[in-house]
């Protein structure tokens, strides 16, 4: 699965069917977007061809992978996956595999 440089697990929100994020307000408080100020860089098994970005309503730039906006879970430690296959805010949160697909439920 994907982690950021610090070891924070990365999720996608299956309610989002396009690269435009729909998680704002209380949703984004619980599931902060993975943001960047530059071009995202692939490391390890991350595929450069699947990395992208999308602009959020506030103008910040959110990283996408295989077209999915990416998120962290706010109450999770490094290399700790507590919220895979959790349903809230109108969809299911799933960890992302290097091939861009969500891990099995």
Biopython code that builds the backbone (N, CA, C, O; Angstrom):
import numpy as np
from Bio.PDB.StructureBuilder import StructureBuilder

atoms = [
    (1, "UNK", "N", (0.825, -1.179, 0.000)),
    (1, "UNK", "CA", (0.000, 0.000, 0.000)),
    (1, "UNK", "C", (0.871, 1.244, 0.000)),
    (1, "UNK", "O", (2.084, 1.157, 0.191)),
    (2, "UNK", "N", (0.259, 2.398, -0.213)),
    (2, "UNK", "CA", (1.013, 3.637, -0.289)),
    (2, "UNK", "C", (1.101, 4.331, 1.069)),
    (2, "UNK", "O", (0.150, 4.342, 1.851)),
    (3, "UNK", "N", (2.276, 4.908, 1.318)),
    (3, "UNK", "CA", (2.546, 5.726, 2.502)),
    (3, "UNK", "C", (3.242, 6.993, 2.028)),
    (3, "UNK", "O", (3.869, 6.998, 0.968)),
    (4, "UNK", "N", (3.139, 8.067, 2.804)),
    (4, "UNK", "CA", (3.941, 9.241, 2.485)),
    (4, "UNK", "C", (5.362, 9.026, 3.020)),
    (4, "UNK", "O", (5.660, 7.975, 3.588)),
    (5, "UNK", "N", (6.229, 10.015, 2.840)),
    (5, "UNK", "CA", (7.624, 9.884, 3.270)),
    (5, "UNK", "C", (7.776, 9.633, 4.756)),
    (5, "UNK", "O", (8.757, 9.026, 5.187)),
    (6, "UNK", "N", (6.806, 10.098, 5.553)),
    (6, "UNK", "CA", (6.900, 9.938, 7.007)),
    (6, "UNK", "C", (6.286, 8.637, 7.513)),
    (6, "UNK", "O", (6.378, 8.336, 8.703)),
    (7, "UNK", "N", (5.657, 7.855, 6.620)),
    (7, "UNK", "CA", (5.038, 6.601, 7.031)),
    (7, "UNK", "C", (3.547, 6.688, 7.275)),
    (7, "UNK", "O", (2.950, 5.756, 7.815)),
    (8, "UNK", "N", (2.937, 7.795, 6.886)),
    (8, "UNK", "CA", (1.489, 7.956, 7.068)),
    (8, "UNK", "C", (0.761, 7.208, 5.951)),
    (8, "UNK", "O", (1.038, 7.460, 4.778)),
    (9, "UNK", "N", (-0.168, 6.290, 6.276)),
    (9, "UNK", "CA", (-0.927, 5.572, 5.250)),
    (9, "UNK", "C", (-1.782, 6.523, 4.408)),
    (9, "UNK", "O", (-2.241, 7.558, 4.892)),
    (10, "UNK", "N", (-1.980, 6.161, 3.165)),
    (10, "UNK", "CA", (-2.741, 6.984, 2.222)),
    (10, "UNK", "C", (-3.974, 6.223, 1.750)),
    (10, "UNK", "O", (-3.924, 5.032, 1.442)),
    (11, "UNK", "N", (-5.087, 6.962, 1.706)),
    (11, "UNK", "CA", (-6.392, 6.391, 1.369)),
    (11, "UNK", "C", (-7.019, 7.087, 0.169)),
    (11, "UNK", "O", (-6.650, 8.205, -0.189)),
    (12, "UNK", "N", (-7.976, 6.396, -0.441)),
    (12, "UNK", "CA", (-8.882, 7.016, -1.402)),
    (12, "UNK", "C", (-10.299, 6.889, -0.864)),
    (12, "UNK", "O", (-10.578, 6.062, 0.004)),
    (13, "UNK", "N", (-11.183, 7.715, -1.389)),
    (13, "UNK", "CA", (-12.592, 7.774, -0.969)),
    (13, "UNK", "C", (-13.415, 7.292, -2.155)),
    (13, "UNK", "O", (-13.467, 7.967, -3.183)),
    (14, "UNK", "N", (-14.065, 6.124, -2.027)),
    (14, "UNK", "CA", (-14.727, 5.535, -3.194)),
    (14, "UNK", "C", (-15.951, 6.307, -3.665)),
    (14, "UNK", "O", (-16.466, 6.029, -4.748)),
    (15, "UNK", "N", (-16.430, 7.270, -2.883)),
    (15, "UNK", "CA", (-17.551, 8.104, -3.311)),
    (15, "UNK", "C", (-17.118, 9.110, -4.383)),
    (15, "UNK", "O", (-17.956, 9.674, -5.085)),
    (16, "UNK", "N", (-15.823, 9.326, -4.503)),
    (16, "UNK", "CA", (-15.296, 10.224, -5.523)),
    (16, "UNK", "C", (-15.015, 9.417, -6.782)),
    (16, "UNK", "O", (-14.127, 8.564, -6.796)),
    (17, "UNK", "N", (-15.762, 9.686, -7.821)),
    (17, "UNK", "CA", (-15.625, 8.907, -9.050)),
    (17, "UNK", "C", (-14.801, 9.629, -10.108)),
    (17, "UNK", "O", (-14.609, 9.104, -11.205)),
    (18, "UNK", "N", (-14.318, 10.813, -9.797)),
    (18, "UNK", "CA", (-13.462, 11.581, -10.703)),
    (18, "UNK", "C", (-12.329, 12.174, -9.874)),
    (18, "UNK", "O", (-12.289, 11.985, -8.658)),
    (19, "UNK", "N", (-11.412, 12.885, -10.516)),
    (19, "UNK", "CA", (-10.274, 13.441, -9.794)),
    (19, "UNK", "C", (-10.628, 14.686, -8.981)),
    (19, "UNK", "O", (-9.786, 15.195, -8.242)),
    (20, "UNK", "N", (-11.852, 15.179, -9.105)),
    (20, "UNK", "CA", (-12.266, 16.361, -8.338)),
    (20, "UNK", "C", (-12.655, 15.935, -6.915)),
    (20, "UNK", "O", (-13.553, 15.110, -6.752)),
    (21, "UNK", "N", (-11.993, 16.486, -5.877)),
    (21, "UNK", "CA", (-12.306, 16.105, -4.498)),
    (21, "UNK", "C", (-13.705, 16.555, -4.078)),
    (21, "UNK", "O", (-14.203, 17.595, -4.508)),
    (22, "UNK", "N", (-14.313, 15.746, -3.235)),
    (22, "UNK", "CA", (-15.630, 16.067, -2.680)),
    (22, "UNK", "C", (-15.613, 16.068, -1.154)),
    (22, "UNK", "O", (-16.649, 16.290, -0.527)),
    (23, "UNK", "N", (-14.465, 15.825, -0.557)),
    (23, "UNK", "CA", (-14.334, 15.758, 0.895)),
    (23, "UNK", "C", (-13.872, 17.118, 1.426)),
    (23, "UNK", "O", (-12.715, 17.505, 1.265)),
    (24, "UNK", "N", (-14.804, 17.829, 2.060)),
    (24, "UNK", "CA", (-14.545, 19.157, 2.623)),
    (24, "UNK", "C", (-15.183, 19.242, 4.006)),
    (24, "UNK", "O", (-15.933, 18.348, 4.397)),
    (25, "UNK", "N", (-14.895, 20.296, 4.742)),
    (25, "UNK", "CA", (-15.503, 20.517, 6.055)),
    (25, "UNK", "C", (-15.130, 19.435, 7.048)),
    (25, "UNK", "O", (-13.953, 19.110, 7.207)),
    (26, "UNK", "N", (-16.141, 18.871, 7.725)),
    (26, "UNK", "CA", (-15.884, 17.834, 8.732)),
    (26, "UNK", "C", (-15.236, 16.603, 8.121)),
    (26, "UNK", "O", (-14.446, 15.921, 8.775)),
    (27, "UNK", "N", (-15.570, 16.320, 6.873)),
    (27, "UNK", "CA", (-14.938, 15.193, 6.179)),
    (27, "UNK", "C", (-13.432, 15.421, 6.090)),
    (27, "UNK", "O", (-12.652, 14.526, 6.417)),
    (28, "UNK", "N", (-13.016, 16.603, 5.653)),
    (28, "UNK", "CA", (-11.585, 16.896, 5.505)),
    (28, "UNK", "C", (-10.889, 17.069, 6.855)),
    (28, "UNK", "O", (-9.669, 16.934, 6.940)),
    (29, "UNK", "N", (-11.651, 17.367, 7.914)),
    (29, "UNK", "CA", (-11.058, 17.397, 9.253)),
    (29, "UNK", "C", (-10.646, 15.991, 9.674)),
    (29, "UNK", "O", (-9.564, 15.794, 10.228)),
    (30, "UNK", "N", (-11.515, 15.010, 9.410)),
    (30, "UNK", "CA", (-11.237, 13.617, 9.758)),
    (30, "UNK", "C", (-10.290, 12.965, 8.751)),
    (30, "UNK", "O", (-9.477, 12.114, 9.109)),
    (31, "UNK", "N", (-10.405, 13.372, 7.501)),
    (31, "UNK", "CA", (-9.630, 12.784, 6.407)),
    (31, "UNK", "C", (-8.903, 13.910, 5.652)),
    (31, "UNK", "O", (-9.340, 14.305, 4.571)),
    (32, "UNK", "N", (-7.814, 14.422, 6.206)),
    (32, "UNK", "CA", (-7.103, 15.528, 5.549)),
    (32, "UNK", "C", (-6.574, 15.123, 4.167)),
    (32, "UNK", "O", (-6.058, 14.019, 3.993)),
    (33, "UNK", "N", (-6.706, 16.016, 3.201)),
    (33, "UNK", "CA", (-6.179, 15.709, 1.871)),
    (33, "UNK", "C", (-4.649, 15.657, 1.883)),
    (33, "UNK", "O", (-3.995, 16.326, 2.683)),
    (34, "UNK", "N", (-4.106, 14.861, 0.992)),
    (34, "UNK", "CA", (-2.656, 14.817, 0.789)),
    (34, "UNK", "C", (-2.334, 15.964, -0.164)),
    (34, "UNK", "O", (-2.674, 15.915, -1.346)),
    (35, "UNK", "N", (-1.673, 16.999, 0.363)),
    (35, "UNK", "CA", (-1.405, 18.210, -0.401)),
    (35, "UNK", "C", (0.057, 18.273, -0.837)),
    (35, "UNK", "O", (0.923, 17.604, -0.272)),
    (36, "UNK", "N", (0.304, 19.084, -1.844)),
    (36, "UNK", "CA", (1.664, 19.312, -2.324)),
    (36, "UNK", "C", (1.810, 20.763, -2.740)),
    (36, "UNK", "O", (0.836, 21.426, -3.097)),
    (37, "UNK", "N", (3.031, 21.240, -2.687)),
    (37, "UNK", "CA", (3.331, 22.578, -3.194)),
    (37, "UNK", "C", (4.131, 22.494, -4.491)),
    (37, "UNK", "O", (4.431, 23.521, -5.101)),
    (38, "UNK", "N", (4.469, 21.314, -4.905)),
    (38, "UNK", "CA", (5.223, 21.115, -6.141)),
    (38, "UNK", "C", (4.766, 19.854, -6.829)),
    (38, "UNK", "O", (3.694, 19.326, -6.534)),
    (39, "UNK", "N", (5.565, 19.381, -7.730)),
    (39, "UNK", "CA", (5.258, 18.145, -8.437)),
    (39, "UNK", "C", (5.495, 16.964, -7.512)),
    (39, "UNK", "O", (6.581, 16.837, -6.946)),
    (40, "UNK", "N", (4.489, 16.085, -7.343)),
    (40, "UNK", "CA", (4.699, 14.915, -6.480)),
    (40, "UNK", "C", (5.809, 14.026, -7.034)),
    (40, "UNK", "O", (5.969, 13.890, -8.247)),
    (41, "UNK", "N", (6.564, 13.431, -6.129)),
    (41, "UNK", "CA", (7.687, 12.576, -6.507)),
    (41, "UNK", "C", (7.410, 11.129, -6.105)),
    (41, "UNK", "O", (7.001, 10.860, -4.976)),
    (42, "UNK", "N", (7.634, 10.209, -7.025)),
    (42, "UNK", "CA", (7.432, 8.789, -6.760)),
    (42, "UNK", "C", (8.679, 8.192, -6.121)),
    (42, "UNK", "O", (9.805, 8.505, -6.507)),
    (43, "UNK", "N", (8.456, 7.324, -5.133)),
    (43, "UNK", "CA", (9.539, 6.573, -4.502)),
    (43, "UNK", "C", (9.071, 5.141, -4.290)),
    (43, "UNK", "O", (7.870, 4.873, -4.247)),
    (44, "UNK", "N", (10.002, 4.241, -4.159)),
    (44, "UNK", "CA", (9.650, 2.844, -3.906)),
    (44, "UNK", "C", (8.809, 2.292, -5.041)),
    (44, "UNK", "O", (9.165, 2.433, -6.211)),
    (45, "UNK", "N", (7.695, 1.665, -4.697)),
    (45, "UNK", "CA", (6.817, 1.054, -5.685)),
    (45, "UNK", "C", (5.801, 1.996, -6.293)),
    (45, "UNK", "O", (4.968, 1.564, -7.090)),
    (46, "UNK", "N", (5.844, 3.276, -5.938)),
    (46, "UNK", "CA", (4.893, 4.249, -6.478)),
    (46, "UNK", "C", (5.199, 4.485, -7.953)),
    (46, "UNK", "O", (6.355, 4.669, -8.335)),
    (47, "UNK", "N", (4.160, 4.478, -8.770)),
    (47, "UNK", "CA", (4.326, 4.643, -10.213)),
    (47, "UNK", "C", (4.163, 6.111, -10.609)),
    (47, "UNK", "O", (3.117, 6.713, -10.368)),
    (48, "UNK", "N", (5.182, 6.667, -11.205)),
    (48, "UNK", "CA", (5.157, 8.063, -11.643)),
    (48, "UNK", "C", (3.995, 8.327, -12.593)),
    (48, "UNK", "O", (3.378, 9.390, -12.529)),
    (49, "UNK", "N", (3.687, 7.370, -13.478)),
    (49, "UNK", "CA", (2.626, 7.570, -14.465)),
    (49, "UNK", "C", (1.233, 7.639, -13.830)),
    (49, "UNK", "O", (0.286, 8.064, -14.491)),
    (50, "UNK", "N", (1.086, 7.234, -12.574)),
    (50, "UNK", "CA", (-0.210, 7.292, -11.898)),
    (50, "UNK", "C", (-0.352, 8.527, -11.005)),
    (50, "UNK", "O", (-1.455, 8.846, -10.561)),
    (51, "UNK", "N", (0.760, 9.221, -10.740)),
    (51, "UNK", "CA", (0.724, 10.415, -9.894)),
    (51, "UNK", "C", (0.176, 11.612, -10.663)),
    (51, "UNK", "O", (0.472, 11.798, -11.843)),
    (52, "UNK", "N", (-0.628, 12.420, -9.973)),
    (52, "UNK", "CA", (-1.159, 13.637, -10.569)),
    (52, "UNK", "C", (-1.575, 14.592, -9.474)),
    (52, "UNK", "O", (-1.312, 14.352, -8.295)),
    (53, "UNK", "N", (-2.218, 15.663, -9.859)),
    (53, "UNK", "CA", (-2.719, 16.642, -8.892)),
    (53, "UNK", "C", (-4.070, 17.170, -9.340)),
    (53, "UNK", "O", (-4.446, 17.055, -10.507)),
    (54, "UNK", "N", (-4.786, 17.745, -8.400)),
    (54, "UNK", "CA", (-6.045, 18.420, -8.670)),
    (54, "UNK", "C", (-6.141, 19.613, -7.725)),
    (54, "UNK", "O", (-5.596, 19.591, -6.621)),
    (55, "UNK", "N", (-6.833, 20.643, -8.169)),
    (55, "UNK", "CA", (-6.980, 21.846, -7.347)),
    (55, "UNK", "C", (-8.234, 21.731, -6.478)),
    (55, "UNK", "O", (-9.310, 21.382, -6.964)),
    (56, "UNK", "N", (-8.079, 22.031, -5.180)),
    (56, "UNK", "CA", (-9.205, 22.058, -4.246)),
    (56, "UNK", "C", (-9.880, 23.423, -4.297)),
    (56, "UNK", "O", (-9.325, 24.377, -4.842)),
    (57, "UNK", "N", (-11.077, 23.512, -3.730)),
    (57, "UNK", "CA", (-11.843, 24.758, -3.745)),
    (57, "UNK", "C", (-11.081, 25.926, -3.129)),
    (57, "UNK", "O", (-11.275, 27.069, -3.541)),
    (58, "UNK", "N", (-10.210, 25.656, -2.142)),
    (58, "UNK", "CA", (-9.456, 26.734, -1.491)),
    (58, "UNK", "C", (-8.185, 27.099, -2.251)),
    (58, "UNK", "O", (-7.418, 27.949, -1.800)),
    (59, "UNK", "N", (-7.956, 26.469, -3.391)),
    (59, "UNK", "CA", (-6.787, 26.758, -4.202)),
    (59, "UNK", "C", (-5.596, 25.856, -3.928)),
    (59, "UNK", "O", (-4.637, 25.860, -4.699)),
    (60, "UNK", "N", (-5.635, 25.075, -2.836)),
    (60, "UNK", "CA", (-4.528, 24.163, -2.548)),
    (60, "UNK", "C", (-4.500, 23.044, -3.589)),
    (60, "UNK", "O", (-5.492, 22.789, -4.273)),
    (61, "UNK", "N", (-3.362, 22.391, -3.693)),
    (61, "UNK", "CA", (-3.172, 21.329, -4.682)),
    (61, "UNK", "C", (-3.124, 19.985, -3.967)),
    (61, "UNK", "O", (-2.281, 19.755, -3.100)),
    (62, "UNK", "N", (-4.043, 19.101, -4.347)),
    (62, "UNK", "CA", (-4.145, 17.767, -3.752)),
    (62, "UNK", "C", (-3.548, 16.743, -4.706)),
    (62, "UNK", "O", (-3.760, 16.809, -5.917)),
    (63, "UNK", "N", (-2.806, 15.802, -4.153)),
    (63, "UNK", "CA", (-2.205, 14.736, -4.955)),
    (63, "UNK", "C", (-3.278, 13.704, -5.311)),
    (63, "UNK", "O", (-4.129, 13.358, -4.492)),
    (64, "UNK", "N", (-3.214, 13.228, -6.543)),
    (64, "UNK", "CA", (-4.068, 12.135, -7.000)),
    (64, "UNK", "C", (-3.179, 10.952, -7.387)),
    (64, "UNK", "O", (-1.992, 11.106, -7.678)),
    (65, "UNK", "N", (-3.789, 9.778, -7.381)),
    (65, "UNK", "CA", (-3.091, 8.577, -7.822)),
    (65, "UNK", "C", (-4.094, 7.757, -8.609)),
    (65, "UNK", "O", (-5.155, 7.410, -8.089)),
    (66, "UNK", "N", (-3.777, 7.444, -9.845)),
    (66, "UNK", "CA", (-4.696, 6.739, -10.749)),
    (66, "UNK", "C", (-6.032, 7.481, -10.829)),
    (66, "UNK", "O", (-7.090, 6.864, -10.951)),
    (67, "UNK", "N", (-5.965, 8.822, -10.759)),
    (67, "UNK", "CA", (-7.163, 9.647, -10.879)),
    (67, "UNK", "C", (-7.945, 9.852, -9.598)),
    (67, "UNK", "O", (-8.945, 10.570, -9.605)),
    (68, "UNK", "N", (-7.522, 9.246, -8.497)),
    (68, "UNK", "CA", (-8.226, 9.372, -7.215)),
    (68, "UNK", "C", (-7.543, 10.410, -6.327)),
    (68, "UNK", "O", (-6.334, 10.325, -6.113)),
    (69, "UNK", "N", (-8.289, 11.390, -5.802)),
    (69, "UNK", "CA", (-7.709, 12.279, -4.796)),
    (69, "UNK", "C", (-7.298, 11.454, -3.574)),
    (69, "UNK", "O", (-7.988, 10.508, -3.196)),
    (70, "UNK", "N", (-6.174, 11.820, -2.964)),
    (70, "UNK", "CA", (-5.631, 11.044, -1.846)),
    (70, "UNK", "C", (-5.825, 11.762, -0.513)),
    (70, "UNK", "O", (-5.856, 12.990, -0.441)),
    (71, "UNK", "N", (-5.955, 10.940, 0.558)),
    (71, "UNK", "CA", (-6.228, 11.435, 1.905)),
    (71, "UNK", "C", (-5.437, 10.646, 2.943)),
    (71, "UNK", "O", (-5.006, 9.518, 2.707)),
    (72, "UNK", "N", (-5.264, 11.282, 4.097)),
    (72, "UNK", "CA", (-4.765, 10.619, 5.299)),
    (72, "UNK", "C", (-5.958, 10.446, 6.234)),
    (72, "UNK", "O", (-7.006, 11.055, 6.017)),
    (73, "UNK", "N", (-5.811, 9.627, 7.266)),
    (73, "UNK", "CA", (-6.775, 9.617, 8.360)),
    (73, "UNK", "C", (-6.136, 10.384, 9.502)),
    (73, "UNK", "O", (-4.994, 10.103, 9.867)),
    (74, "UNK", "N", (-6.842, 11.341, 10.071)),
    (74, "UNK", "CA", (-6.277, 12.283, 11.047)),
    (74, "UNK", "C", (-5.862, 11.640, 12.366)),
    (74, "UNK", "O", (-5.023, 12.195, 13.076)),
    (75, "UNK", "N", (-6.419, 10.502, 12.708)),
    (75, "UNK", "CA", (-6.170, 9.908, 14.027)),
    (75, "UNK", "C", (-5.434, 8.582, 13.936)),
    (75, "UNK", "O", (-5.778, 7.614, 14.614)),
    (76, "UNK", "N", (-4.422, 8.555, 13.093)),
    (76, "UNK", "CA", (-3.682, 7.326, 12.837)),
    (76, "UNK", "C", (-2.194, 7.619, 12.960)),
    (76, "UNK", "O", (-1.731, 8.685, 12.553)),
    (77, "UNK", "N", (-1.454, 6.685, 13.513)),
    (77, "UNK", "CA", (-0.014, 6.848, 13.642)),
    (77, "UNK", "C", (0.717, 6.399, 12.390)),
    (77, "UNK", "O", (0.113, 5.897, 11.442)),
    (78, "UNK", "N", (2.000, 6.584, 12.407)),
    (78, "UNK", "CA", (2.844, 6.179, 11.287)),
    (78, "UNK", "C", (2.821, 4.661, 11.122)),
    (78, "UNK", "O", (2.929, 3.917, 12.097)),
    (79, "UNK", "N", (2.682, 4.223, 9.897)),
    (79, "UNK", "CA", (2.607, 2.796, 9.534)),
    (79, "UNK", "C", (1.512, 2.055, 10.288)),
    (79, "UNK", "O", (1.610, 0.849, 10.512)),
    (80, "UNK", "N", (0.475, 2.776, 10.675)),
    (80, "UNK", "CA", (-0.653, 2.201, 11.410)),
    (80, "UNK", "C", (-1.902, 2.357, 10.549)),
    (80, "UNK", "O", (-2.316, 3.479, 10.260)),
    (81, "UNK", "N", (-2.501, 1.253, 10.141)),
    (81, "UNK", "CA", (-3.688, 1.286, 9.294)),
    (81, "UNK", "C", (-4.898, 0.874, 10.142)),
    (81, "UNK", "O", (-5.102, -0.307, 10.422)),
    (82, "UNK", "N", (-5.684, 1.856, 10.538)),
    (82, "UNK", "CA", (-6.849, 1.604, 11.385)),
    (82, "UNK", "C", (-8.164, 1.723, 10.630)),
    (82, "UNK", "O", (-9.186, 1.215, 11.092)),
    (83, "UNK", "N", (-8.158, 2.377, 9.491)),
    (83, "UNK", "CA", (-9.428, 2.761, 8.877)),
    (83, "UNK", "C", (-9.645, 2.259, 7.466)),
    (83, "UNK", "O", (-10.421, 2.855, 6.720)),
    (84, "UNK", "N", (-8.986, 1.184, 7.080)),
    (84, "UNK", "CA", (-9.266, 0.580, 5.781)),
    (84, "UNK", "C", (-10.664, -0.027, 5.814)),
    (84, "UNK", "O", (-11.042, -0.699, 6.775)),
    (85, "UNK", "N", (-11.420, 0.218, 4.757)),
    (85, "UNK", "CA", (-12.771, -0.319, 4.622)),
    (85, "UNK", "C", (-13.734, 0.272, 5.660)),
    (85, "UNK", "O", (-14.639, -0.412, 6.138)),
    (86, "UNK", "N", (-13.532, 1.534, 5.998)),
    (86, "UNK", "CA", (-14.420, 2.256, 6.908)),
    (86, "UNK", "C", (-15.393, 3.072, 6.062)),
    (86, "UNK", "O", (-14.987, 3.745, 5.114)),
    (87, "UNK", "N", (-16.671, 3.011, 6.407)),
    (87, "UNK", "CA", (-17.678, 3.774, 5.689)),
    (87, "UNK", "C", (-18.116, 4.954, 6.530)),
    (87, "UNK", "O", (-18.629, 4.788, 7.636)),
    (88, "UNK", "N", (-17.909, 6.157, 5.990)),
    (88, "UNK", "CA", (-18.413, 7.387, 6.591)),
    (88, "UNK", "C", (-18.343, 8.512, 5.567)),
    (88, "UNK", "O", (-17.591, 8.432, 4.596)),
    (89, "UNK", "N", (-19.121, 9.544, 5.788)),
    (89, "UNK", "CA", (-19.220, 10.694, 4.890)),
    (89, "UNK", "C", (-19.704, 10.294, 3.499)),
    (89, "UNK", "O", (-19.329, 10.912, 2.503)),
    (90, "UNK", "N", (-20.531, 9.265, 3.438)),
    (90, "UNK", "CA", (-21.166, 8.884, 2.182)),
    (90, "UNK", "C", (-20.373, 7.955, 1.283)),
    (90, "UNK", "O", (-20.720, 7.774, 0.116)),
    (91, "UNK", "N", (-19.313, 7.365, 1.812)),
    (91, "UNK", "CA", (-18.525, 6.442, 1.002)),
    (91, "UNK", "C", (-17.600, 5.608, 1.860)),
    (91, "UNK", "O", (-17.625, 5.699, 3.087)),
    (92, "UNK", "N", (-16.792, 4.803, 1.216)),
    (92, "UNK", "CA", (-15.870, 3.914, 1.916)),
    (92, "UNK", "C", (-14.447, 4.387, 1.672)),
    (92, "UNK", "O", (-14.082, 4.771, 0.561)),
    (93, "UNK", "N", (-13.647, 4.351, 2.739)),
    (93, "UNK", "CA", (-12.244, 4.756, 2.699)),
    (93, "UNK", "C", (-11.391, 3.503, 2.588)),
    (93, "UNK", "O", (-11.516, 2.580, 3.393)),
    (94, "UNK", "N", (-10.522, 3.481, 1.583)),
    (94, "UNK", "CA", (-9.720, 2.296, 1.287)),
    (94, "UNK", "C", (-8.261, 2.695, 1.068)),
    (94, "UNK", "O", (-7.975, 3.718, 0.447)),
    (95, "UNK", "N", (-7.335, 1.870, 1.589)),
    (95, "UNK", "CA", (-5.924, 2.123, 1.322)),
    (95, "UNK", "C", (-5.651, 1.857, -0.155)),
    (95, "UNK", "O", (-6.365, 1.096, -0.808)),
    (96, "UNK", "N", (-4.615, 2.494, -0.659)),
    (96, "UNK", "CA", (-4.294, 2.443, -2.081)),
    (96, "UNK", "C", (-3.073, 1.555, -2.314)),
    (96, "UNK", "O", (-2.069, 1.670, -1.612)),
    (97, "UNK", "N", (-3.169, 0.674, -3.299)),
    (97, "UNK", "CA", (-2.053, -0.182, -3.681)),
    (97, "UNK", "C", (-1.197, 0.547, -4.732)),
    (97, "UNK", "O", (-1.676, 1.475, -5.384)),
    (98, "UNK", "N", (0.054, 0.132, -4.894)),
    (98, "UNK", "CA", (0.916, 0.772, -5.900)),
    (98, "UNK", "C", (0.368, 0.716, -7.325)),
    (98, "UNK", "O", (0.745, 1.540, -8.158)),
    (99, "UNK", "N", (-0.517, -0.244, -7.621)),
    (99, "UNK", "CA", (-1.102, -0.312, -8.960)),
    (99, "UNK", "C", (-2.250, 0.690, -9.149)),
    (99, "UNK", "O", (-2.841, 0.763, -10.226)),
    (100, "UNK", "N", (-2.567, 1.466, -8.088)),
    (100, "UNK", "CA", (-3.616, 2.487, -8.175)),
    (100, "UNK", "C", (-4.984, 2.015, -7.753)),
    (100, "UNK", "O", (-5.908, 2.822, -7.646)),
    (101, "UNK", "N", (-5.136, 0.742, -7.513)),
    (101, "UNK", "CA", (-6.437, 0.196, -7.107)),
    (101, "UNK", "C", (-6.519, 0.148, -5.582)),
    (101, "UNK", "O", (-5.498, 0.028, -4.905)),
    (102, "UNK", "N", (-7.739, 0.243, -5.043)),
    (102, "UNK", "CA", (-7.885, 0.090, -3.594)),
    (102, "UNK", "C", (-7.601, -1.340, -3.184)),
    (102, "UNK", "O", (-7.862, -2.277, -3.940)),
    (103, "UNK", "N", (-7.063, -1.506, -1.982)),
    (103, "UNK", "CA", (-6.850, -2.854, -1.449)),
    (103, "UNK", "C", (-8.200, -3.528, -1.256)),
    (103, "UNK", "O", (-9.214, -2.852, -1.078)),
    (104, "UNK", "N", (-8.218, -4.835, -1.290)),
    (104, "UNK", "CA", (-9.462, -5.584, -1.124)),
    (104, "UNK", "C", (-10.116, -5.253, 0.209)),
    (104, "UNK", "O", (-9.445, -5.029, 1.217)),
    (105, "UNK", "N", (-11.434, -5.230, 0.185)),
    (105, "UNK", "CA", (-12.206, -4.948, 1.418)),
    (105, "UNK", "C", (-12.024, -6.025, 2.430)),
    (105, "UNK", "O", (-12.594, -5.954, 3.518)),
]
sb = StructureBuilder()
sb.init_structure("model")
sb.init_model(0)
sb.init_chain("A")
sb.init_seg("    ")
for serial, (resi, resn, name, xyz) in enumerate(atoms, 1):
    if name == "N":
        sb.init_residue(resn, " ", resi, " ")
    sb.init_atom(name, np.array(xyz, "f"), 0.0, 1.0, " ", f" {name:<3s}", serial, name[0])
structure = sb.get_structure()
